[in-house]
């Protein structure tokens, strides 16, 4: 499973690495607290994939990492994309370790 730790993500952000950050939580959750990227709620991800630049790594974020792991599993299986990642422990883990 392609996961990225909160520390690895923070390094990517600080280095201005090229990647797409997709927060799949609901709009109100994203508005309450986010670390950037774009907000595409879970139920809209597959209908929005054609708008994503799949030439760069895509990192998906949810609350705990469970939904983002499910998303990348399906994307890898159905679309054969390998450069998709889930933030380990989600925004909750990121907030606990980084913020």
N, C-alpha and C positions, 0 to 999 in steps of 0.2 A: 504494500500500500504506500502510495506517495504521500508522505506527511512532511510538514515543515514545523520545526519548533518555534515558539515565540521568540527565542533568542536569534534563530536563523532569520526569521522574518524581519526583526528589528535591524539586523545587520544589512539586509537587502534594502530596507527603507533608507537607512543612513548612508549607504553607498550609492543611492539613486540608481540601483540596478533596474534593468528593463523587465517588467513583469506586469501582469494585470491582476489587481486585487478585486475580488468579487465577494461582497458581503451578501449572503443569501437570507439574512434575517428579514423580518417584516419591516416596513418603512418606519413605523413608530419606534422599533428597537434600534434601528440604524440612527434615527434622529436623536435618540436619547444618549447614545454613546457609540462612536465609531473611531476607527484608526485610518480612515481614508478609503480610497478605492471607490468603486461604484456599488450601488445598492440594487440588486436584482433579487426580489423575493424568491424563495425556494420553488414555488409553483410556476414561476415564469422563466426559470433558467433554461430549460430545453427549447422554449420558443424564442429565446434571445441569443442562443449560441452563435447564430450566423452573424451577429454583430460584434463578436469577440475576435480579436486578433489572435489566432491560434498558433502563430509563428513564435510567440513569446510564451514563457511560462504563465500559467493561470493559477492563482492561489485563491481557493474558496474558503470563506469564513462563515461560521454559524455560531450559536451560543456555546456549545460544548464540543464540537467536532464531529458529532454523529451524523448530522445531515450532510455536512460537507464531504465526509468520507463516502456516504451513499451516492452523492452526486458524482464524485470523481470515479467511483467504481463503475457506474453506469456509463459515463462518458468514455472511459477507457475501453469498455467492452463494446459499446455500440458504435463509437466513432473512431476507435483505434488511436486516440490521442494519448500520448505518454507524458506530455509536459503539463499535467494538471496535478495540483497538490491541495491537501487539506491542512488547515492550521490545526496542529495538535492541541486538543483541549479547547479549541475555539477562542472566542473573544474573552471568555471567562478566564481561561488559562493565561492569555496574553495580558489581561488587566492585572492578574495576580502577580505575574512575574516581571512585567515591564513597567507598567504604570504605577 
